[in-house]
Amino acid sequence: MITPHEEPRPHRVLHALQHHSPSVRLRAALEAGTAPDDRFIGPLVERCAVEPEFSVREMLTWALTRHPASLTLPPLVGEVRSRRPQARSQALHTLSKIGDRSAWPAITPALLADPDDDVARSAWRAAAVLVPPGAERELAVLLATQLGRGTREVRLSLSRALIALGEATLPVLGGAATDPDPVVRAHALATERLWRDPDAGFEYAVEEAKRVVALGGEGPEGR
């Protein structure tokens, strides 16, 4: 029973999502996921686009996964077309956590090549989760266009996405291992090594790939 001075629960949670304290916002997102309510979906998606705290964003995503996918997917798919990089990135991250393949058409080549590294990494992970059976090779070809991109963390994210596609990745990596760009060749070789030996570690795989490239190695299928 709500007393005259007590705010109804949905209103209280929605107000708390805007609070200046990260801990209050975190508890609000936790409550929104613990007791789902369709009225939370829009505000949760909107908060994902602007929330500065990583832990709160993760809780927002968790809360969204607790709601029916039929209701969360439309606003999330809309967000991947947002002009705000964080909105795109977090929406893609949430789609990967929901894992509903009906969202696959939202993963466009433009997102896979997004100039923002965080968006691109989220798109790669989401694509590897949502790709329909039989479309792995086509996706691997698109992902391979990003080989050699960015920092160590960015390259590792791409390698993991390619590895997640299974054997469809190997012929694509074989082609990339002959690319004129030595950075692309090294990344392709490192990814192939990790695919064959997951325990090798990314750093070791990269150093080994650089050595092979320096010696004029031809890549996975030419060694």
N, C-alpha and C positions, 0 to 999 in steps of 0.2 A: 504494500500500500504506500502511495506517495503522499507525504505530508505536504501541507500548504507551502512550506519553504524548501521543499526538496525538488530539484530539477529532474525531469524524466530521464531515465538512463540513456537513451539514444542521444538526447541533446547534450547530456553531460560528457559522453564519450567524444562526440563531435567537437565540442568546445575544447576538450583537453588535447585533441590532436593539433590544435593551434597554439598551445601554451608555450611560453618562452623557455620553459625548462625541458631539456631533453628527456629527463627521467619521467616526467609527467606524460610526455608524448609517447614514450615507450610503453608505459602502463596502459595508456589509452588504446594503443595498437594491439597490445596483448588482450585487453578486454574485448576489443572488436572481433578478434579471432576466436576467443574462447566462447563467446556467445554471439554467433554471426547474426547479422540483421541486414536485410537488403538495403536499408537506408545508409549503411556504412560504405557501400562499394564506391560510389562516386567520390566522396571525400577522401577515402583511402587512396584511390588512384591519383587524385589531385595532389595529395600530400606527398606522394612518391616523387612527384616532379620537382619539388622544392625543398624536401627534407635534407638538411645539411649533415646529419649524423648517420654514419654507416649502420650502427646497430639498430637505430630506429627504422631506417629504410628496410633492413632485413625483416624486422617485425611487421612492418606494413605489408611486405610481400607475403609473409606467412599468414597474416590475417586475410589477405585476399584469396589465398589458396584454400581457406576454410569456407569460402562462399561458393555457391554453385557456379561451375564454369560457364554455364549458359548465360549467366548474368555478368560475370567478370570479363569474359573475352571481348565483347564489343567495345567497352571503353578502353581496354588495354590495347586492342588493335588500333583504335583511334589514336592513342598516345604514341605509337611507333612512328606516326607521321608528324609528330609535333616538331616545332622549330627549336624547342629546348632540348639540348643533348641529354640532360639528366632524365627528362621525361621519356625520351626514346630508350635510353639505356635501362632504366628501371622497369619499364613496361616489358621490354624484351626479357630481362632477367625473370620477371614474374611469370611470363608466358612459358619460359623454360621450366620453371618450378611446377606450374600447373600440368604441363605435359600433354595438353590436348592437341592432337594433330590437325584439328580443324583450323587452327591458327596458322598453319604452314604458309598459306598464300601471303600472309603479312610479311614474311621474311623475304624481302626483295633483294636483288643484286645490289641496289643502291645502299641498302642497310649493311650488307656484307662488306661493302667498300666505304662505309661512312668515314669521313675525314676525322671524326672524333674517335680516338682510340678506345675509350670506354664503351661507346656505342657499338663499335665494330666488334669488340670482344664479346659483348652481350649477345650480339647478333650471331656470332659464330657458335657460341654455346647453345643458344636457342635453336639454331638450324640443325645442329648435330642431334638434338633431342627430338625435334619435331619432323625431321625429314621422313617422307613416306617411304615404305619399303620399295626398292627398285630405283629410287632417285638419288642414291648415295654417290654414284659416279658423277652425275651432273653437278651435285653440290661440291664434290671434291675439286672439280675443275674450277668452279667459281672461287672456292677458298684458296686454291693454289695461286690465284692472281695476287694474293696478299702476302705471299711468302717473302721474307726479307724485310718486312715492315716493322718499324718501331723498336721499342726497347726489348730487353730480355723477357719481361713479363708479357708483353704483347705477343712476341713470337712463341712463347710457351703456350699461351692460350690458343693460338692458331694451331700449333702442333697437336695439342690435346683434342681439338675439334676434328682435325683430320684423322687422327688415330681412332676416334670414336666411330668413324664411318666404316672401319674394318678393311677388308681386302680391296674394296673398291678404290681405296686411296693409293695403293701401291703403284699401279701404272701411271697415275697422275704425278706422283712423286718422282717416278723414273724419268718422266719427261722434263720435270722441273730441274732435275739434277744435271741437265745439259744446258740450262739457261745461260745466256752470255754473261749475266750478272753473277759474279762470284758470291755475293751475299745471298742471293736467291738459291744458288746451288748448295751453299753450305746449310741453309735452313732446311732445304728439301732433304739433304743427306742426314741431318740431325734428326729430323722427324721420322725418316725411314728407320733409322737405327733404334729410336725409341719404340717404334711400332714392333720391331722384332725383339727388342730387349728392354722391356719397361723398367727393369731394375738398373739400367745403366745410368740413369740420371741425366737431366737435360744438359747440365754444364759439360759433363764428359762427352755426351753425344755431339755437342756443338764443337768442342775442341777437336774431336776426332774428325768431324766433318770438315773443319777448316784445314786440317792436315791433309785430308784426301784431296780437297780442292787445290791446295798449294802444290801437291804432287801431280796434279793433272788427272785425278781420278774421274771416271765417267758417271759415277752414281750407283744407285742400288742395283740396276740391272746390268751394269757394265763392269762390275767388280768381280 
